[in-house]
């Protein structure tokens, strides 16, 4: 298994401090413990380092975990260096 690094962007309106804490708890409870959360111009960015059999499996499972919380993923981003060849 390989660790893949990518970001998941969740489009939201600006969040209050309480909403940020609630989002962090919900995402952690949904299985996103391998992600760091930070602000993004579109809302929330989750920086994942997910171990999986393939890049597709890593991204699919991350999107599934995020969307289980009720948030909707708007896009996934990767640095060119993070793409295995």
C-alpha positions as CSV (number, residue, x, y, z in Angstrom):
1,X,0.0,0.0,0.0
2,X,1.1,3.5,-0.8
3,X,0.5,6.9,0.9
4,X,-1.0,9.4,-1.5
5,X,-1.1,13.1,-0.9
6,X,-3.9,15.3,-2.2
7,X,-6.3,18.0,-1.2
8,X,-10.1,17.9,-1.1
9,X,-11.9,21.3,-1.5
10,X,-15.3,21.8,0.1
11,X,-17.1,24.9,-1.0
12,X,-18.8,26.6,1.9
13,X,-19.7,30.1,3.0
14,X,-17.5,31.6,5.7
15,X,-17.7,29.6,8.9
16,X,-17.8,30.8,12.5
17,X,-15.4,29.4,15.0
18,X,-18.0,27.0,16.4
19,X,-18.9,25.9,12.8
20,X,-15.2,25.2,12.2
21,X,-15.0,23.1,15.4
22,X,-18.2,21.2,14.4
23,X,-16.8,20.6,10.9
24,X,-13.5,19.3,12.3
25,X,-15.4,16.9,14.7
26,X,-17.8,15.7,12.0
27,X,-14.9,15.0,9.5
28,X,-12.9,13.2,12.1
29,X,-15.8,11.0,13.1
30,X,-16.4,10.2,9.4
31,X,-12.8,8.8,9.0
32,X,-10.8,11.9,7.9
33,X,-8.3,11.5,10.6
34,X,-5.5,11.3,8.0
35,X,-6.3,14.9,6.9
36,X,-5.4,18.3,8.1
37,X,-8.0,21.0,7.8
38,X,-7.4,24.6,6.8
39,X,-9.2,27.6,5.3
40,X,-9.4,28.0,1.6
41,X,-10.7,30.8,-0.6
42,X,-13.6,28.5,-1.6
43,X,-14.3,27.3,2.0
44,X,-12.5,24.3,3.5
45,X,-9.4,22.5,2.3
46,X,-8.5,19.0,3.6
47,X,-4.9,18.0,3.1
48,X,-5.0,14.2,2.9
49,X,-2.2,11.7,3.2
50,X,-4.2,8.5,2.6
51,X,-2.8,5.0,2.4
52,X,-4.5,2.8,-0.2
53,X,-3.9,0.3,-3.0
54,X,-4.2,3.0,-5.7
55,X,-4.6,6.7,-6.1
56,X,-8.1,6.2,-7.3
57,X,-9.0,4.2,-4.2
58,X,-7.4,6.8,-1.9
59,X,-9.3,9.7,-3.5
60,X,-12.6,7.8,-3.8
61,X,-12.5,6.8,-0.1
62,X,-11.7,10.3,1.0
63,X,-14.6,11.8,-1.0
64,X,-16.9,9.2,0.4
65,X,-15.8,10.0,4.0
66,X,-16.2,13.7,3.5
67,X,-19.6,13.5,1.8
68,X,-20.9,11.2,4.6
69,X,-20.8,14.3,6.8
70,X,-23.2,16.2,4.5
71,X,-20.4,18.3,2.9
72,X,-20.0,18.2,-0.9
73,X,-16.6,17.9,-2.4
74,X,-16.2,20.5,-5.2
75,X,-12.8,19.3,-6.4
76,X,-9.6,17.4,-5.7
77,X,-6.2,18.9,-6.2
78,X,-2.7,17.4,-6.3
79,X,0.8,18.7,-6.7
80,X,2.5,17.3,-9.7
81,X,5.3,15.9,-7.5
82,X,2.7,13.8,-5.6
83,X,1.5,11.9,-8.7
84,X,3.2,8.5,-8.8
85,X,4.7,7.5,-12.1
